[in-house]
Amino acid sequence: MTLPPPSREALTALSNCLEEHSPQEILAWAVKIYGERLAMATAFGAEGCVLLDMLAQLGPLAKLPFIFNLETGYQFPETLALRERIQERYGLTVHFVRPKETVEQMEARFGGPIYHTNPDECCRLRKIVPLRKVLKDFDAWVSAIRRDQTPDRAQAGIVEWDSKFGLVKISPLANWTREDVWAYIRTHNVPYNPLHDRGYPSIGCWPCTRPVREGEDERAGRWAGFQKTECGLHSRRTVRSS
Ligand code: SF4
């Protein structure tokens, strides 16, 4: 059954209340309220791995949400291998959501890759359009963003209306820090991407991710050389999504 959209005021009040709760409690609440109408996106970053570990702790309830990864065709082999490790460890399925065109088809259409000439369009076609398509079947989605990652994310509520995709967005780690995330990973022996140990604090597609240097921001290796810090999934500016 599809739930009616909640009012913005109710979501703000709820979000403020949930600020005091742990990510595990927030996740448990989300699964109980939305069940099969809940989707959970993961790019297998450190935060996403933490959320998958927390979800798995919910037992049979963990099978309810639709867990997915936006498989752009440009992910690192290490990221794809991590998906296998996570599925095996937790017994959860992480579905691939793919763009309409393969990498080969898109590159043939544009006469080559566009990730270094028009990364906004590349992200739109390979991430935003497929995300919009998959989220239309759900009432709420879980993201692994933290407020301290980017200026756009600084405004994220624990729970909020996602006007870009037309459903509720839940960010259980919004008020966590990078240190909180890594403390959880170490304590709970959570599988993570080995690229993190090779200088990649933030990992996206391989053409648009480089290791960071000493003292650089954790996302400095994403779209380096471009005025771009977000693929558009979590930014508040409007991006054409069809
Ligand atoms: Fe394309 Fe880079 Fe965006 Fe991946 S991160 S979809 S390769 S522009």
Residues whose N, C-alpha, C, O or C-beta is under 5 A from the ligand:
A	BS01	SF4	T72 Y74 Y115 P119 C122 C123 R126 G204 C205 P207 C208
